[in-house]
Amino acid sequence: MNFLVIKCGGSVVEKLPDRFYENIADIQKSGKWLPVIVHGGGPLISSFLNKLNIETSFRHGLRVTTEEVLDAAEIVLSGLVNKQIVRKLSMAKGKAFGMSGADGHLLTAVPVDDSGNLGFVGKIGGVKSEWLIQIIKEGYIPVISPISLDAKGQRYNINADAAASAIAQALKAHLCFISDIPGIWIEEDGKKKVLNKVTQQEVVDMIAEKKIAGGMIPKVQAAIESLLEGVPEVVILNGFDDKSLLDYTNNGRAGTKIILEGEAAHV
């Protein structure tokens, strides 16, 4: 089975056009690919916390997560954002099944930092891929919020890029990061040029040279980790382009592919 994990970041998920969801529904109906959606919602969580007058802070780019912050994150991610995506896929004549990593212990969480300085920020320790395969066999597109539980039932907030990477690893799926830009680009002769592919070392160099910065860094880092753990391919696509997702699933020519050095000669 050709699984395709599609990660939608919180900065784009609210703005994605209806055509994006129609494309996913069409991809599923074609039978060539079996899509799984993993989503974030960071900006919406921040907005919700502000409305509730709940203070929050960040360390090393990660939100310090108390139980109070977790409540807000779960409401936004597993409630508002998750059901919005399910609703939009249904309107596009797709069949979607919304869930979080906590449901049925789909995703098992472990703390990122044992010191407790980050609160309940976790990473993925395990994925029940058989649950996802069963949902897919029933004809549904899983839509997954990254809120997850540890073995004792404690909730953790998981970075959606990392959750998508772990799920792609478990399914041996192609991994697609949806962005609002057409991929990784560089400037040549004063013009922006989208790179069709980059290697792991090129990514490391571009981060050091600050050619890759901000929210693109966790995406490319998750991409490299995924490749090292057996994910066959990772791509960054523009979700606002009507054709990019379809072009990728039809012929693989869209966005920026991230590859390992040894694979460069075969691409």
Backbone bond lengths (Angstrom), bond angles and torsions (degrees), N, CA, C in turn:
res aa  C-N    CA-C-N  psi(-1)  N-CA   C-N-CA  omega(-1)  CA-C   N-CA-C  phi
1 M - - - 1.464 - - 1.525 109.87 -
2 N 1.326 116.29 136.96 1.459 121.69 179.63 1.523 110.01 -95.71
3 F 1.321 115.35 96.76 1.461 120.10 179.49 1.530 109.77 -86.13
4 L 1.328 115.40 144.38 1.456 121.75 177.07 1.530 108.31 -130.77
5 V 1.330 116.56 108.07 1.462 121.06 177.37 1.527 108.12 -87.24
6 I 1.324 115.88 121.57 1.467 122.41 -177.37 1.518 107.63 -111.62
7 K 1.330 116.57 114.46 1.463 120.88 -179.07 1.520 110.02 -100.95
8 C 1.339 115.76 121.16 1.460 122.26 179.01 1.527 108.86 -108.51
9 G 1.319 116.58 117.70 1.458 121.29 -178.39 1.514 112.06 -75.58
10 G 1.331 115.45 156.13 1.453 121.10 -179.70 1.512 113.75 -62.81
11 S 1.336 116.65 -25.15 1.465 119.87 -178.50 1.525 112.56 -75.80
12 V 1.352 117.36 -16.46 1.464 119.89 -178.37 1.519 113.37 -117.89
13 V 1.330 117.59 -20.46 1.470 119.62 -167.72 1.521 113.02 -60.58
14 E 1.325 118.12 -34.66 1.462 120.23 -179.56 1.525 113.16 -74.60
15 K 1.344 116.22 -19.47 1.462 119.97 -173.65 1.519 113.15 -103.83
16 L 1.326 117.53 -6.58 1.459 119.40 -176.57 1.528 110.67 -61.53
17 P 1.340 117.28 136.05 1.468 120.36 -177.29 1.525 112.18 -72.33
18 D 1.319 115.66 161.04 1.465 120.66 178.67 1.530 111.02 -57.85
19 R 1.332 116.09 -32.42 1.466 119.84 -178.50 1.524 111.71 -60.88
20 F 1.324 116.88 -32.39 1.466 120.55 178.67 1.534 110.17 -59.04
21 Y 1.322 116.57 -46.13 1.462 121.04 -179.21 1.529 111.28 -71.05
22 E 1.326 116.55 -34.85 1.461 120.29 175.48 1.527 110.33 -62.10
23 N 1.335 116.00 -39.33 1.471 119.97 178.34 1.517 111.27 -63.09
24 I 1.330 116.74 -42.51 1.469 119.81 179.50 1.530 110.32 -63.45
25 A 1.343 116.50 -43.15 1.461 119.98 178.00 1.530 110.75 -61.43
26 D 1.337 117.13 -40.51 1.465 121.07 179.05 1.525 110.92 -66.33
27 I 1.340 116.54 -39.19 1.465 120.45 179.11 1.526 109.99 -62.34
28 Q 1.331 116.41 -43.21 1.468 119.59 178.65 1.525 111.18 -62.76
29 K 1.329 116.45 -45.51 1.468 120.61 -177.53 1.521 112.14 -64.68
30 S 1.334 116.79 -27.82 1.467 119.65 -179.73 1.523 112.12 -66.52
31 G 1.332 116.13 -25.60 1.460 120.79 179.29 1.514 114.73 81.22
32 K 1.331 117.01 -6.75 1.463 119.96 -178.13 1.525 110.83 -75.74
33 W 1.329 115.83 -36.06 1.460 121.82 -179.92 1.517 109.65 -127.03
34 L 1.332 116.36 150.49 1.462 122.94 177.56 1.525 107.32 -115.49
35 P 1.349 117.93 100.62 1.463 119.96 -173.59 1.526 113.95 -80.10
36 V 1.334 114.23 145.97 1.465 124.28 172.18 1.528 105.89 -131.69
37 I 1.324 117.76 130.00 1.462 120.91 -179.35 1.515 110.10 -107.15
38 V 1.324 116.23 131.57 1.472 123.27 172.20 1.521 106.57 -120.65
39 H 1.323 116.91 133.50 1.466 118.63 -174.87 1.522 111.97 -130.47
40 G 1.330 113.81 156.42 1.453 121.57 172.37 1.515 110.30 -107.20
41 G 1.342 115.37 -155.65 1.462 119.78 -179.37 1.508 112.35 171.40
42 G 1.351 116.58 28.23 1.461 121.43 -174.75 1.515 115.41 -53.09
43 P 1.351 119.12 -51.60 1.463 119.70 -179.77 1.528 113.26 -60.54
44 L 1.337 116.98 -37.25 1.461 120.16 178.38 1.527 111.33 -68.54
45 I 1.330 116.43 -35.44 1.471 119.66 176.29 1.522 109.75 -63.36
46 S 1.330 116.60 -44.83 1.470 120.49 179.17 1.524 110.83 -60.11
47 S 1.331 116.46 -43.45 1.458 120.64 179.86 1.526 111.10 -63.53
48 F 1.316 116.12 -41.79 1.461 121.33 -179.48 1.531 110.84 -66.25
49 L 1.332 116.67 -40.95 1.460 120.54 177.77 1.521 111.20 -63.28
50 N 1.329 116.41 -38.91 1.469 120.01 177.82 1.521 111.33 -62.72
51 K 1.333 116.52 -41.42 1.460 120.16 179.20 1.526 111.74 -63.64
52 L 1.330 115.91 -32.16 1.469 120.69 -179.58 1.530 112.07 -89.74
53 N 1.339 116.13 0.33 1.474 121.49 -177.47 1.530 112.32 57.62
54 I 1.322 115.48 38.90 1.464 121.37 176.82 1.520 107.87 -100.00
55 E 1.321 116.62 120.37 1.463 120.59 -178.92 1.531 110.20 -74.48
56 T 1.305 114.53 143.50 1.456 120.03 178.51 1.525 109.10 -142.28
57 S 1.327 116.12 155.67 1.464 120.88 179.72 1.520 109.09 -143.04
58 F 1.333 114.71 167.21 1.461 120.24 -178.78 1.530 109.91 -125.15
59 R 1.331 115.38 144.05 1.465 121.64 173.24 1.520 107.91 -131.84
60 H 1.325 114.95 124.55 1.470 120.88 -179.68 1.532 110.81 53.76
61 G 1.337 116.38 37.54 1.452 121.23 176.27 1.521 115.06 81.80
62 L 1.340 117.60 0.00 1.457 121.16 -179.30 1.523 109.89 -110.94
63 R 1.341 116.17 139.78 1.453 121.14 -179.00 1.526 110.05 -74.29
64 V 1.337 117.24 124.48 1.467 121.17 173.48 1.530 106.88 -65.53
65 T 1.332 115.88 121.98 1.461 120.58 -167.89 1.525 111.47 -117.21
66 T 1.333 115.50 106.72 1.465 122.17 172.90 1.532 108.55 -88.45
67 E 1.330 116.81 175.00 1.465 119.88 176.36 1.527 110.22 -60.65
68 E 1.330 117.06 -36.98 1.460 121.44 179.59 1.525 110.70 -65.15
69 V 1.325 116.30 -42.47 1.465 120.54 177.09 1.532 109.97 -67.18
70 L 1.323 116.72 -36.79 1.468 120.84 177.75 1.522 111.66 -60.48
71 D 1.342 116.38 -41.67 1.466 119.93 178.00 1.522 110.18 -56.48
72 A 1.332 115.44 -47.71 1.461 120.13 -179.37 1.529 111.11 -64.55
73 A 1.338 116.73 -43.16 1.467 120.69 -179.39 1.522 111.01 -62.66
74 E 1.322 116.67 -40.03 1.469 119.40 -179.30 1.528 111.37 -68.21
75 I 1.328 116.78 -40.07 1.467 120.48 177.39 1.525 110.31 -60.22
76 V 1.328 116.27 -46.31 1.469 120.83 -176.67 1.529 111.35 -71.17
77 L 1.343 116.54 -50.20 1.461 119.82 -173.51 1.524 112.78 -74.38
78 S 1.327 116.12 -55.28 1.470 119.94 -174.60 1.516 112.44 -80.25
79 G 1.341 116.75 -18.87 1.452 121.02 178.99 1.508 112.26 -101.00
80 L 1.326 116.70 -80.03 1.462 121.30 -171.93 1.523 113.46 -60.03
81 V 1.332 116.92 -57.28 1.474 119.80 -172.98 1.526 110.92 -69.69
82 N 1.320 116.69 -46.32 1.459 120.32 -177.10 1.523 111.51 -58.51
83 K 1.325 115.98 -47.09 1.468 118.64 -176.73 1.528 111.43 -74.35
84 Q 1.321 117.33 -26.29 1.457 119.62 174.30 1.520 110.56 -63.02
85 I 1.328 117.03 -43.96 1.463 120.90 179.35 1.525 110.66 -66.32
86 V 1.328 116.80 -43.06 1.466 120.56 177.44 1.528 110.04 -58.49
87 R 1.333 116.14 -44.60 1.462 120.87 -179.00 1.526 111.27 -63.27
88 K 1.335 116.49 -42.82 1.466 119.72 -178.22 1.526 111.34 -68.42
89 L 1.323 117.53 -36.18 1.461 119.91 176.00 1.521 110.68 -67.31
90 S 1.327 117.21 -38.18 1.463 120.90 177.65 1.520 110.59 -64.24
91 M 1.339 116.83 -40.53 1.473 120.71 177.76 1.529 111.29 -65.26
92 A 1.339 115.68 -25.81 1.469 120.82 178.13 1.527 111.60 -88.34
93 K 1.346 115.49 12.12 1.462 122.01 179.70 1.535 112.73 67.82
94 G 1.337 114.88 29.21 1.457 120.19 172.51 1.518 110.27 -102.37
95 K 1.322 116.96 161.42 1.470 121.78 177.10 1.528 107.89 -107.81
96 A 1.314 116.32 114.71 1.463 120.57 -175.12 1.523 111.18 -119.75
97 F 1.319 115.86 146.67 1.462 122.58 179.17 1.528 107.70 -125.77
98 G 1.337 116.21 105.03 1.458 120.56 -177.90 1.514 112.38 -84.05
99 M 1.319 116.01 138.67 1.466 121.16 -179.67 1.525 108.71 -160.73
100 S 1.316 115.37 166.82 1.460 120.23 173.48 1.517 108.87 -114.88
101 G 1.317 115.55 171.09 1.453 119.43 176.30 1.513 112.89 -64.17
102 A 1.340 116.76 -18.89 1.458 121.33 179.69 1.526 112.36 -76.98
103 D 1.328 117.46 -26.79 1.462 121.09 -175.64 1.522 110.72 -68.32
104 G 1.325 115.24 118.79 1.456 119.79 -178.54 1.509 113.59 63.39
105 H 1.345 116.54 19.88 1.475 120.71 -174.40 1.526 110.55 52.68
106 L 1.343 115.12 41.77 1.462 119.35 178.02 1.525 111.04 -53.37
107 L 1.337 115.68 -46.77 1.465 121.31 177.46 1.521 108.45 -117.08
108 T 1.308 117.01 127.06 1.460 121.39 176.34 1.524 109.11 -94.58
109 A 1.329 115.34 124.97 1.463 120.85 -177.02 1.521 111.85 -97.51
110 V 1.311 115.22 149.15 1.468 122.98 168.33 1.523 106.42 -133.55
111 P 1.346 117.83 151.06 1.472 118.56 -177.22 1.520 112.55 -65.91
112 V 1.327 115.32 142.67 1.462 121.27 174.90 1.518 110.29 -70.71
113 D 1.334 115.77 -37.68 1.469 121.57 -173.51 1.521 109.07 -132.04
114 D 1.338 116.89 109.54 1.459 121.04 -178.24 1.523 113.17 -66.17
115 S 1.332 117.53 -16.17 1.468 120.26 -179.36 1.522 112.24 -71.38
116 G 1.329 116.63 -19.79 1.455 120.05 -178.62 1.512 114.28 85.46
117 N 1.336 118.07 2.04 1.464 120.78 -177.88 1.523 112.85 -65.46
118 L 1.326 116.59 -24.08 1.458 120.45 -179.76 1.523 112.45 -98.81
119 G 1.320 116.72 -1.05 1.456 119.13 -176.74 1.515 110.26 71.90
120 F 1.321 115.26 -138.18 1.463 120.34 -174.63 1.524 111.54 -95.19
121 V 1.314 114.68 59.29 1.465 122.08 172.32 1.520 107.18 -100.75
122 G 1.322 116.68 126.17 1.452 119.28 -173.99 1.509 114.08 -122.26
123 K 1.296 114.60 176.99 1.458 123.14 170.14 1.527 107.09 -132.78
124 I 1.311 117.14 168.75 1.457 120.99 -174.40 1.532 110.64 -86.48
125 G 1.328 114.76 125.35 1.456 120.11 176.02 1.513 113.22 -101.23
126 G 1.335 117.05 -15.38 1.461 120.62 -179.93 1.519 111.57 -171.09
127 V 1.338 115.57 153.38 1.466 122.42 179.77 1.529 108.40 -130.75
128 K 1.334 116.50 129.10 1.459 120.63 174.06 1.527 108.33 -85.75
129 S 1.308 115.61 79.01 1.465 119.64 -175.06 1.526 111.62 -63.93
130 E 1.342 117.45 -25.59 1.462 119.44 -179.18 1.534 111.95 -64.05
131 W 1.348 115.71 -30.13 1.459 119.84 176.42 1.524 109.63 -64.80
132 L 1.315 116.04 -46.44 1.456 120.33 -179.30 1.527 111.22 -63.63
133 I 1.315 116.46 -42.18 1.467 120.34 -179.29 1.523 110.58 -62.66
134 Q 1.339 117.04 -39.05 1.457 120.36 178.97 1.531 111.83 -65.51
135 I 1.345 116.13 -42.25 1.469 120.67 178.04 1.527 110.11 -62.91
136 I 1.323 116.33 -41.80 1.467 121.19 179.63 1.527 110.53 -65.37
137 K 1.334 117.09 -40.46 1.465 120.56 179.34 1.521 112.09 -63.32
138 E 1.334 115.82 -26.69 1.465 120.28 177.20 1.527 112.28 -79.78
139 G 1.329 116.35 -0.59 1.460 120.21 174.76 1.515 114.95 95.51
140 Y 1.335 117.38 15.00 1.462 120.85 -177.51 1.527 112.10 -106.16
141 I 1.334 115.25 156.19 1.460 122.79 171.26 1.530 107.07 -98.68
142 P 1.336 119.24 111.42 1.471 119.52 176.88 1.527 110.75 -65.40
143 V 1.334 116.46 134.72 1.461 123.40 175.67 1.525 106.34 -121.18
144 I 1.332 116.86 113.61 1.463 120.95 -165.10 1.522 112.43 -116.54
145 S 1.325 115.31 124.24 1.468 123.05 168.21 1.523 107.79 -86.33
146 P 1.347 118.72 140.03 1.468 120.00 -173.37 1.530 115.88 -81.02
147 I 1.336 119.61 -0.73 1.469 120.07 175.74 1.524 108.52 -59.41
148 S 1.339 117.10 128.04 1.466 121.04 -172.58 1.523 111.28 -138.53
149 L 1.327 116.13 170.25 1.460 123.22 -179.61 1.522 110.54 -118.33
150 D 1.353 115.07 149.79 1.457 118.12 170.70 1.529 108.65 -88.24
151 A 1.325 116.74 -176.10 1.460 120.88 -175.90 1.524 113.10 -62.94
152 K 1.342 117.62 -21.28 1.465 121.88 -179.38 1.524 112.91 -97.40
153 G 1.331 116.85 -0.69 1.450 120.21 178.84 1.519 115.25 94.16
154 Q 1.335 118.13 5.27 1.465 120.73 176.42 1.527 109.80 -74.91
155 R 1.339 115.59 133.20 1.468 120.26 178.02 1.524 111.11 -75.16
156 Y 1.338 114.32 149.16 1.457 121.33 173.99 1.530 109.14 -138.69
157 N 1.317 114.75 144.50 1.459 121.22 171.83 1.528 107.51 -89.30
158 I 1.315 116.70 126.29 1.462 122.38 -176.14 1.524 109.21 -114.23
159 N 1.313 117.07 135.64 1.455 120.70 173.07 1.529 109.08 -59.93
160 A 1.328 116.55 128.47 1.465 120.48 -174.01 1.527 112.34 -65.44
161 D 1.325 117.77 -32.75 1.472 120.06 176.23 1.524 109.94 -61.41
162 A 1.345 115.89 -44.27 1.460 120.73 -179.37 1.524 110.82 -67.38
163 A 1.339 117.31 -38.45 1.462 120.55 178.23 1.522 110.98 -64.49
164 A 1.329 116.47 -43.63 1.462 120.64 178.49 1.527 111.07 -62.22
165 S 1.323 115.50 -40.20 1.461 120.59 178.41 1.526 110.96 -62.34
166 A 1.335 117.02 -45.28 1.470 121.15 -178.75 1.529 110.88 -64.29
167 I 1.326 116.82 -40.22 1.469 120.40 179.52 1.523 110.29 -67.70
168 A 1.325 117.09 -41.49 1.467 120.55 177.25 1.523 111.08 -62.22
169 Q 1.321 116.52 -39.03 1.463 120.04 177.61 1.522 110.77 -62.64
170 A 1.342 116.41 -44.23 1.462 120.76 -177.35 1.526 111.80 -65.60
171 L 1.333 116.75 -34.92 1.465 121.25 -178.11 1.527 112.60 -93.31
172 K 1.351 116.95 -5.75 1.465 121.11 -171.80 1.533 109.88 53.98
173 A 1.331 114.41 43.55 1.460 122.01 -174.15 1.520 111.63 -95.19
174 H 1.312 116.19 155.70 1.455 120.40 165.35 1.523 107.27 -68.75
175 L 1.325 116.79 143.58 1.461 121.78 -175.48 1.520 109.68 -118.52
176 C 1.318 115.71 127.35 1.457 121.76 -176.15 1.521 109.54 -123.32
177 F 1.333 117.18 117.71 1.453 122.09 175.03 1.532 108.68 -93.19
178 I 1.333 116.00 121.38 1.460 120.97 179.85 1.524 108.98 -90.31
179 S 1.323 115.57 127.18 1.458 121.50 -178.16 1.530 109.24 -128.73
180 D 1.335 115.94 -176.99 1.463 120.68 175.28 1.525 111.20 -104.91
181 I 1.321 115.43 13.15 1.463 121.64 175.40 1.528 107.90 -129.71
182 P 1.330 118.55 159.56 1.465 120.54 -172.77 1.527 115.37 -77.75
183 G 1.321 117.66 8.19 1.456 120.54 -179.63 1.514 110.50 139.81
184 I 1.313 115.87 -158.89 1.464 120.99 176.59 1.524 107.71 -88.49
185 W 1.327 115.70 128.13 1.459 117.60 -179.85 1.521 112.00 -126.23
186 I 1.317 113.86 159.74 1.462 121.78 177.44 1.525 107.60 -130.60
187 E 1.306 115.60 166.81 1.472 119.96 175.94 1.517 109.79 -101.39
188 E 1.315 115.87 128.72 1.466 122.77 175.09 1.522 108.44 -131.19
189 D 1.321 115.90 120.99 1.469 121.33 -179.58 1.530 111.64 55.43
190 G 1.337 114.78 39.20 1.459 119.90 177.74 1.513 115.08 77.15
191 K 1.347 117.05 5.60 1.459 120.92 179.91 1.530 109.93 -119.16
192 K 1.336 115.17 145.82 1.458 119.90 178.11 1.527 109.87 -82.56
193 K 1.331 114.49 133.54 1.461 120.50 -179.18 1.529 108.72 -128.34
194 V 1.337 116.42 126.01 1.461 121.56 177.92 1.528 108.51 -79.10
195 L 1.324 115.95 130.45 1.464 121.19 178.40 1.521 109.41 -82.49
196 N 1.316 117.12 128.23 1.472 120.71 179.22 1.516 111.60 -69.98
197 K 1.339 115.47 -34.10 1.457 119.32 177.51 1.520 109.39 -154.41
198 V 1.332 115.70 151.55 1.463 121.99 174.73 1.525 108.24 -138.24
199 T 1.323 115.51 149.80 1.454 119.93 177.76 1.528 110.22 -94.11
200 Q 1.311 115.36 168.67 1.463 121.19 178.72 1.534 110.96 -55.55
201 Q 1.326 117.37 -45.96 1.467 120.09 -177.91 1.519 110.80 -67.32
202 E 1.308 117.80 -37.54 1.459 120.15 177.82 1.524 111.10 -63.03
203 V 1.334 116.27 -37.46 1.467 120.18 176.90 1.524 110.54 -63.21
204 V 1.344 116.57 -46.59 1.464 121.14 178.85 1.526 110.41 -57.93
205 D 1.334 116.33 -44.53 1.463 120.73 -179.87 1.530 111.53 -63.96
206 M 1.329 117.16 -41.75 1.468 120.71 -177.51 1.524 111.84 -69.99
207 I 1.333 117.41 -31.49 1.465 119.60 174.26 1.532 109.78 -66.84
208 A 1.340 116.50 -44.77 1.461 120.81 179.38 1.526 111.39 -61.95
209 E 1.330 116.50 -35.38 1.467 121.41 -179.62 1.524 112.55 -86.86
210 K 1.357 115.85 3.31 1.475 122.66 180.00 1.530 112.83 62.72
211 K 1.335 115.76 22.94 1.465 119.55 172.73 1.524 110.35 -79.07
212 I 1.334 115.37 -25.84 1.463 122.17 170.33 1.514 106.42 -113.07
213 A 1.322 116.91 126.42 1.466 120.29 -176.03 1.524 109.73 -149.19
214 G 1.339 115.80 174.64 1.458 122.24 173.74 1.510 112.55 61.30
215 G 1.354 115.19 -137.95 1.456 121.17 -175.14 1.511 114.81 -68.76
216 M 1.354 117.23 -13.34 1.457 119.46 177.99 1.529 111.47 -73.47
217 I 1.335 118.00 -25.58 1.467 120.88 -177.37 1.529 112.29 -60.94
218 P 1.358 120.33 -52.64 1.470 117.95 179.27 1.522 112.96 -62.52
219 K 1.335 117.54 -28.96 1.462 119.53 178.16 1.523 110.94 -65.48
220 V 1.334 116.74 -49.76 1.465 118.65 -176.95 1.530 110.95 -70.60
221 Q 1.336 117.62 -32.35 1.458 120.07 176.45 1.529 110.71 -65.90
222 A 1.339 116.66 -43.59 1.465 120.65 176.76 1.528 110.23 -64.03
223 A 1.326 116.44 -35.67 1.459 120.70 179.04 1.530 110.82 -62.45
224 I 1.332 116.47 -47.24 1.463 120.30 -178.59 1.522 110.71 -65.07
225 E 1.336 117.06 -43.19 1.474 120.34 178.22 1.529 110.10 -59.56
226 S 1.338 116.41 -41.06 1.462 120.86 179.93 1.521 111.21 -62.05
227 L 1.326 116.53 -45.42 1.460 120.76 -179.72 1.525 111.19 -62.34
228 L 1.331 116.23 -41.26 1.464 120.52 -179.92 1.529 111.93 -65.82
229 E 1.352 116.04 -24.01 1.465 120.81 -178.73 1.525 112.63 -99.89
230 G 1.330 117.04 13.28 1.455 119.39 171.08 1.507 117.14 105.04
231 V 1.350 118.77 0.35 1.466 119.60 174.40 1.525 108.03 -67.42
232 P 1.342 118.08 127.64 1.469 119.35 -172.64 1.519 115.17 -68.32
233 E 1.356 117.03 -30.14 1.461 118.32 -176.91 1.522 110.34 -160.57
234 V 1.337 115.82 144.29 1.467 122.05 176.44 1.521 108.08 -129.47
235 V 1.336 116.12 137.26 1.461 120.82 -179.27 1.524 109.18 -139.03
236 I 1.323 115.84 147.10 1.467 122.81 173.32 1.522 107.14 -109.56
237 L 1.358 115.96 123.48 1.461 121.35 -175.03 1.519 111.56 -124.93
238 N 1.324 115.71 158.75 1.455 122.84 174.48 1.531 109.55 -90.09
239 G 1.344 116.96 112.14 1.454 120.63 -179.02 1.505 114.31 -73.61
240 F 1.338 116.78 -10.18 1.456 120.76 -178.82 1.528 111.90 -94.49
241 D 1.326 115.94 -4.26 1.459 121.68 175.10 1.527 107.76 -88.92
242 D 1.315 117.36 123.38 1.463 121.49 -176.01 1.516 113.38 -58.75
243 K 1.340 117.03 -24.92 1.458 119.75 -170.77 1.518 115.42 -109.70
244 S 1.342 118.79 -14.93 1.464 119.46 -168.17 1.530 112.64 -61.65
245 L 1.328 117.97 -44.98 1.466 120.01 -178.81 1.526 110.93 -66.49
246 L 1.323 116.67 -42.11 1.466 119.91 177.90 1.524 111.17 -66.36
247 D 1.331 116.70 -41.65 1.470 119.68 178.43 1.531 110.26 -60.22
248 Y 1.334 115.82 -42.31 1.467 118.64 -179.19 1.530 111.28 -63.65
249 T 1.333 117.05 -45.46 1.465 119.42 -177.04 1.528 112.38 -73.93
250 N 1.320 116.66 -19.71 1.468 119.05 179.31 1.523 113.32 -88.72
251 N 1.340 116.06 -41.26 1.469 117.43 -176.28 1.520 114.37 -140.66
252 G 1.343 116.90 2.39 1.456 120.19 176.64 1.504 115.38 74.70
253 R 1.348 118.43 9.86 1.462 120.64 -175.41 1.526 110.38 -108.69
254 A 1.302 115.41 81.42 1.469 121.07 177.65 1.522 108.35 -165.91
255 G 1.339 115.55 148.98 1.458 120.63 175.75 1.514 113.60 66.04
256 T 1.328 114.98 -157.78 1.470 122.22 178.69 1.521 109.58 -116.64
257 K 1.337 116.12 120.70 1.461 120.63 174.49 1.520 108.99 -87.29
258 I 1.328 115.88 139.09 1.459 121.51 175.95 1.520 107.18 -109.52
259 I 1.312 116.59 126.96 1.460 121.47 -172.87 1.525 110.36 -131.84
260 L 1.321 116.23 162.34 1.453 121.74 173.85 1.523 109.79 -83.63
261 E 1.311 116.44 156.51 1.472 120.23 -175.47 1.510 112.94 -54.70
262 G 1.315 116.38 -42.65 1.465 120.08 -175.95 1.522 113.34 -67.37
263 E 1.339 115.88 -18.44 1.463 119.53 -178.42 1.528 111.56 -90.26
264 A 1.325 117.96 -10.64 1.457 120.93 -172.82 1.519 112.83 -58.28
265 A 1.306 116.56 -36.14 1.468 119.89 -177.12 1.526 112.28 -73.22
266 H 1.343 116.45 -14.99 1.463 119.42 -176.21 1.512 112.64 -102.72
267 V 1.358 118.18 0.94 1.457 121.41 -176.69 1.523 110.37 -102.59
